[in-house]
Amino acid sequence: MKPIRNIMAGVVMGFVASMVALPVVAETPANMLVIANRIDDITTLDPAESFEFAGSDVSRNIYGKLVNFDPLDLAAGYGPDLAESWTVSEDGKTITFTMREGVKFHSGNPVRAEDAAWSLQRAVILNKTPSFILTQFGFTAENAMEMIKAEGNTVSITTDKRYATSFVLNCLTATIGGIIDKEVAMANEADGDMGNIWLKTNTAGSGAYTLVSWKPNESVTLKSNPDFYLGAPAMERVVVRHVQESSTQRLMLERGDIDVARNLNPDDVAGISGKDGIAIDNPLRGRLMYISMNQNHPVLSKPEVRQALKYLIDYEGMQNSFLKGQYVTHQNFLPATYLGAVDENPFSLNIEKAKEMLAAAGVEGLVIEAGVREAQERIEIAQSLQNTFAQAGITLNITVGTGKQILSRYRARELDIYVGAWGPDYPDPHTNAGTFAYNPDNTVEAAATGLLAWRNAWDTGGLTASVAAAVEEGDRDTRAQMYVDIQAQFRETSPFAIMFQKIEQFGHADNVKNLDLGGAITAVSYWKVTK
């Protein structure tokens, strides 16, 4: 869930390039939800390994977690799911969960504390891509059995030090927190893999839906679980078709072949807006678009220059033209809806003010390089920057390359300016605070490439200590205020200009109700959808 992936070409499920060749199909059944979406990023369905957007959508509907989000009340934050309650030890290091009685896996096996503990232990031991979400609490393959325990109807988690309880619980709502049927998984174990190979293409959950089929790059089909503890879903079947092109998704929606089109570009959104039987929703997502400035550069490291560049960005102009309906101006590292998020956007295009700040810093005739991966919206952002920078006497040379090429140079601290995007890894403010404003070791030897502050050679000016304190603060309101304060300092001192937050415009039949894509904090939920 890091920067935006390159999109594969092609349209599948038998839809050919000529859209007029699509047959006329009747409206979808009242008890079935049919969605067009780009799902070619799914590589595995194992919760301990899945780390892609479309894979998270599938997992959220199949696997229960100890704690989870209500799709109709995301603002309320996490709440009980497979755990009906929890307590925190006096030292703040141990959280003990009491499991909900009577819940069953899709196999018919009861959901036990043993399954919950084993699922989390397993995720640590397998050490797949998203394992850091759990291992940041001090869990290792060697200590997981001791630090995560089941006893009777309770499961306890003991961290290496005191963290904010909200931080731990937020992380448990991530895909990796999915609770697996241990008996089924271990019955399909191969060579000590704890069922990993089998769970790549099969599931063993307790959620609202069971997996009927996953055909890579084609479709995912889910069937409702009539024994779901919150009640059987109204949509008895959910079919997600991989359809690459926006124009094809639009035509399918207009013809009634699908209920939801999730990847519409601005032109196609405009084309169907106001049409009978079709509605457009505009939920905010967690992805941020930003530029960063290399602090090893002798000029970009000057505080006045960093701030001047933030006044050389045409936020409003980009938002209202080529980014219209797809991004909204947002100048803070926490996406809207996160704990501690703020809506202060103090910067706007001000050429004269930027010139004054550059003059005060003794800057004249500056020539710098911006690296941008070959994605159209990013290239257009870079071109806009090139234009406005030039008005203040700065020459911005744009280097376009593949994601691998540009990211490799960014991680090696070789670019003057980087134009990129960042998406949260889990629904807690530390996920972004810990990368934008945390850098405990700024040396080259540290090679902390996962931290954006390190990539830009920025020592954070004291914010590292503030971020470390915020992640340990136990009082939720106090913790939220700490992030408000951190972002205020970040806006004024950092070498980052956060510019936009992603909007996912999607079209749907107007009889589809209660479809929430998960906002900025989680994945899509199907179990409360009605038609």
Stockholm file with secondary structure:
# STOCKHOLM 1.0

chainA/1-531         MKPIRNIMAGVVMGFVASMVALPVVAETPANMLVIANRIDDITTLDPAESFEFAGSDVSRNIYGKLVNFDPLDLAAGYGPDLAESWTVSEDGKTITFTMREGVKFHSGNPVRAEDAAWSLQRAVILNKTPSFILTQFGFTAENAMEMIKAEGNTVSITTDKRYATSFVLNCLTATIGGIIDKEVAMANEADGDMGNIWLKTNTAGSGAYTLVSWKPNESVTLKSNPDFYLGAPAMERVVVRHVQESSTQRLMLERGDIDVARNLNPDDVAGISGKDGIAIDNPLRGRLMYISMNQNHPVLSKPEVRQALKYLIDYEGMQNSFLKGQYVTHQNFLPATYLGAVDENPFSLNIEKAKEMLAAAGVEGLVIEAGVREAQERIEIAQSLQNTFAQAGITLNITVGTGKQILSRYRARELDIYVGAWGPDYPDPHTNAGTFAYNPDNTVEAAATGLLAWRNAWDTGGLTASVAAAVEEGDRDTRAQMYVDIQAQFRETSPFAIMFQKIEQFGHADNVKNLDLGGAITAVSYWKVTK
#=GR chainA/1-531 SS CCSCCCCCCCCCTTCCSCGGGSCCCCCCCTTEEEEEECCTTCCCCCTTTCCSHHHHHHHHHHCCCSEECCTTCGGGCCEESSEEEEEECTTSCEEEEEECTTCBCTTSCBCCHHHHHHHHHHHHHHTCGGGHHHHTTTCCTTTHHHHEEEETTEEEEECSSCCCHHHHHHHHTSGGGCCCCHHHHHHTCCTTCTTHHHHTTCCCCCSSEEEEEEETTTEEEEEECTTCTTCCCSCSEEEEEECCCHHHHHHHHHHTSCSEECCCCHHHHHHHTTCTTEEEECCEEEEEEEEEECTTSTTTTSHHHHHHHHTTCCHHHHHTTTTTTTEEECCSSSCTTSTTCCCCCCCCCCHHHHHHHHHHTTCCSCEEEEEEESCHHHHHHHHHHHHHHHTTTCEEEEEEECHHHHHHHHHTTCCSEEEEEECCSSSSTHHHHHHHSCCSCCSGGGCCTTCHHHHTTCCGGGHHHHHHHHTTCCCHHHHHHHHHHHHHHHHHHCSEEEEEEEECCEEEETTCBSCBCCTTTSCCBCTTCBC
#=GC SS_cons         CCSCCCCCCCCCTTCCSCGGGSCCCCCCCTTEEEEEECCTTCCCCCTTTCCSHHHHHHHHHHCCCSEECCTTCGGGCCEESSEEEEEECTTSCEEEEEECTTCBCTTSCBCCHHHHHHHHHHHHHHTCGGGHHHHTTTCCTTTHHHHEEEETTEEEEECSSCCCHHHHHHHHTSGGGCCCCHHHHHHTCCTTCTTHHHHTTCCCCCSSEEEEEEETTTEEEEEECTTCTTCCCSCSEEEEEECCCHHHHHHHHHHTSCSEECCCCHHHHHHHTTCTTEEEECCEEEEEEEEEECTTSTTTTSHHHHHHHHTTCCHHHHHTTTTTTTEEECCSSSCTTSTTCCCCCCCCCCHHHHHHHHHHTTCCSCEEEEEEESCHHHHHHHHHHHHHHHTTTCEEEEEEECHHHHHHHHHTTCCSEEEEEECCSSSSTHHHHHHHSCCSCCSGGGCCTTCHHHHTTCCGGGHHHHHHHHTTCCCHHHHHHHHHHHHHHHHHHCSEEEEEEEECCEEEETTCBSCBCCTTTSCCBCTTCBC
//
